[in-house]
């Protein structure tokens, strides 16, 4: 029996996702079986989605040998969550810096920031973190960037510089690994991501409170 649905013929709209069209359920009334790709979501939204998926995967951990198989997918999901959260925070702080500190700096224009994120920084956590902290320091907020968070981001970078080390068996895989306390790892990554979001929210609150001229 052929269990793979037939792929519909090509359509003119290049934005549509062909794989999802193959299982579209536009006439279904069994709503419990449906999922939706919401439009107009931000990098921060996507970061939250990846973190949510990682936490759901972590929730299947039961201390059995088969749990070894979830480690790299789990790390892949969390790494993507951190990357998108870094990019969101960087762009947000650059926006506040452009508004209140260096309004005439063309490097702070939204298009320039996004182009730099995409073509210069890419998946590199060290580069993303360095620019993020440059904007943070320029805002002169009276509080140092959290040292524990900075250290965690740099550890991510040292562990996975190309951004693909958890995806493939042939990329930057260690020859030896010690046993890992998975619940501790999951809690550490969740706390770090929450702290990164807290930094962005705190800066937003501080900058939003400045009276408009």
C-alpha positions as CSV (number, residue, x, y, z in Angstrom):
1,X,0.0,0.0,0.0
2,X,1.3,3.5,-0.9
3,X,1.3,5.5,2.4
4,X,2.8,8.6,0.9
5,X,0.3,11.2,-0.4
6,X,0.6,12.4,-3.9
7,X,2.3,15.7,-4.4
8,X,0.0,18.3,-5.9
9,X,1.1,20.0,-9.2
10,X,3.3,23.1,-9.0
11,X,1.6,26.4,-8.2
12,X,2.8,29.9,-9.1
13,X,3.2,31.1,-5.6
14,X,6.8,30.3,-4.6
15,X,6.2,31.0,-0.9
16,X,4.0,27.9,-0.4
17,X,5.7,24.9,1.1
18,X,5.2,21.9,-1.2
19,X,5.8,19.3,1.5
20,X,3.0,20.7,3.6
21,X,0.7,21.0,0.6
22,X,1.0,17.2,0.2
23,X,-0.8,16.7,3.5
24,X,-3.1,19.8,3.5
25,X,-6.4,19.1,5.3
26,X,-8.5,22.1,4.2
27,X,-11.7,20.1,4.5
28,X,-10.9,18.3,7.7
29,X,-13.2,18.7,10.7
30,X,-11.0,16.5,13.0
31,X,-9.3,19.6,14.6
32,X,-7.4,17.5,17.1
33,X,-5.2,16.3,14.2
34,X,-4.4,19.7,12.7
35,X,-1.4,22.0,13.1
36,X,-0.9,25.4,11.5
37,X,2.1,27.3,10.4
38,X,1.3,30.8,11.7
39,X,2.4,33.7,9.4
40,X,4.4,36.9,10.4
41,X,6.4,35.4,13.2
42,X,9.7,36.8,14.4
43,X,13.0,35.3,15.2
44,X,12.1,35.5,18.9
45,X,8.9,33.6,18.2
46,X,10.8,30.9,16.3
47,X,13.4,30.7,19.1
48,X,10.5,30.0,21.5
49,X,9.2,27.3,19.2
50,X,12.5,25.5,19.0
51,X,12.9,25.7,22.8
52,X,9.4,24.4,23.2
53,X,10.2,21.4,20.9
54,X,13.4,20.8,22.8
55,X,11.6,20.8,26.2
56,X,9.0,18.4,24.9
57,X,11.7,16.1,23.6
58,X,13.5,16.4,27.0
59,X,10.2,15.4,28.6
60,X,10.5,12.0,27.0
61,X,13.7,11.2,29.0
62,X,13.2,8.2,31.2
63,X,16.7,7.1,32.1
64,X,16.8,4.3,29.5
65,X,19.6,3.4,27.0
66,X,17.4,4.6,24.1
67,X,17.6,8.1,25.6
68,X,21.1,8.4,24.1
69,X,19.4,8.9,20.8
70,X,17.7,12.2,21.7
71,X,20.9,14.0,22.8
72,X,22.0,15.4,19.5
73,X,18.5,16.3,18.2
74,X,17.9,18.0,21.6
75,X,21.1,20.0,21.3
76,X,20.3,20.9,17.7
77,X,16.9,22.3,18.7
78,X,18.4,24.3,21.6
79,X,21.2,25.6,19.5
80,X,18.8,27.0,17.0
81,X,16.7,28.5,19.7
82,X,19.8,30.3,21.1
83,X,20.9,31.5,17.7
84,X,17.5,33.0,16.9
85,X,17.3,34.6,20.3
86,X,20.7,36.1,19.9
87,X,19.8,37.6,16.5
88,X,16.5,38.9,17.9
89,X,18.2,40.6,20.9
90,X,21.0,42.0,18.7
91,X,18.6,43.6,16.3
92,X,16.5,44.9,19.2
93,X,19.4,46.5,21.0
94,X,20.7,48.0,17.7
95,X,17.3,49.6,17.2
96,X,17.4,51.3,20.6
97,X,21.0,52.4,20.0
98,X,19.9,53.9,16.7
99,X,17.0,55.7,18.4
100,X,18.7,57.1,21.5
101,X,22.5,57.0,21.0
102,X,23.8,56.9,17.4
103,X,21.0,58.0,15.2
104,X,23.2,59.0,12.3
105,X,25.2,55.8,12.2
106,X,24.3,54.0,8.9
107,X,25.6,50.7,10.3
108,X,22.7,50.8,12.7
109,X,20.0,51.0,10.1
110,X,17.7,48.0,10.3
111,X,18.7,46.8,6.8
112,X,22.4,47.0,7.6
113,X,22.0,45.2,10.8
114,X,20.0,42.4,9.2
115,X,22.5,42.1,6.3
116,X,25.4,41.8,8.8
117,X,23.5,39.2,10.8
118,X,22.9,37.2,7.6
119,X,26.1,37.5,5.7
120,X,28.8,38.3,8.3
121,X,27.8,36.6,11.5
122,X,25.7,33.8,10.2
123,X,25.7,30.9,12.7
124,X,28.7,32.2,14.6
125,X,27.8,32.7,18.2
126,X,31.0,34.6,19.0
127,X,30.4,37.2,16.3
128,X,26.7,37.5,17.3
129,X,27.5,37.9,21.0
130,X,30.2,40.4,20.3
131,X,28.0,42.8,18.4
132,X,25.1,42.3,20.8
133,X,27.3,43.3,23.7
134,X,28.7,46.3,21.7
135,X,25.1,47.6,21.5
136,X,24.4,46.7,25.1
137,X,27.5,48.7,26.3
138,X,26.7,51.6,24.0
139,X,23.3,52.0,25.7
140,X,25.1,52.6,29.0
141,X,22.4,50.9,31.1
142,X,24.3,50.9,34.4
143,X,24.5,47.1,34.6
144,X,27.1,44.8,33.2
145,X,26.0,42.1,30.7
146,X,25.5,38.9,32.7
147,X,28.8,37.1,32.9
148,X,27.2,33.7,33.3
149,X,25.2,34.2,30.1
150,X,28.2,35.5,28.2
151,X,30.2,32.4,29.3
152,X,27.4,30.0,28.3
153,X,27.1,31.6,24.8
154,X,30.9,31.4,24.4
155,X,30.8,27.7,25.4
156,X,28.1,27.1,22.8
157,X,30.5,28.7,20.2
158,X,33.5,26.6,21.3
159,X,31.4,23.5,21.2
160,X,29.8,24.1,17.8
161,X,31.7,26.8,15.8
162,X,30.2,25.9,12.3
163,X,26.7,25.6,13.6
164,X,26.3,22.1,12.2
165,X,28.2,19.9,14.7
166,X,25.1,18.3,16.1
167,X,23.5,17.7,12.7
168,X,25.9,15.3,11.1
169,X,28.0,12.4,12.2
170,X,31.1,13.6,10.4
171,X,31.2,17.2,11.7
172,X,33.3,18.1,14.8
173,X,32.3,15.0,16.7
174,X,34.4,14.3,19.9
175,X,36.3,11.1,20.0
176,X,35.4,10.5,23.6
177,X,32.6,11.8,25.8
178,X,31.9,11.5,29.5
179,X,28.4,10.5,30.7
180,X,26.1,13.5,30.8
181,X,23.6,14.3,33.4
182,X,20.7,15.0,31.0
183,X,18.3,16.7,33.5
184,X,21.0,19.1,34.6
185,X,21.9,19.9,31.0
186,X,18.3,20.5,30.1
187,X,17.8,22.8,33.0
188,X,21.0,24.7,32.3
189,X,20.0,25.4,28.7
190,X,16.5,26.4,29.6
191,X,17.7,28.8,32.2
192,X,20.3,30.4,29.9
193,X,17.8,31.0,27.2
194,X,15.3,32.5,29.7
195,X,18.1,34.8,30.9
196,X,18.8,35.9,27.3
197,X,15.2,36.8,26.8
198,X,15.1,38.5,30.2
199,X,18.0,40.8,29.1
200,X,16.1,41.8,25.9
201,X,13.0,42.4,27.9
202,X,14.8,44.4,30.6
203,X,16.5,46.6,27.9
204,X,13.1,47.1,26.2
205,X,11.6,48.2,29.5
206,X,14.4,50.7,30.2
207,X,14.5,52.2,26.8
208,X,10.7,52.4,26.5
209,X,10.6,54.4,29.7
210,X,12.7,57.2,28.2
211,X,10.4,60.3,27.5
212,X,10.1,61.1,23.8
213,X,11.7,64.5,22.9
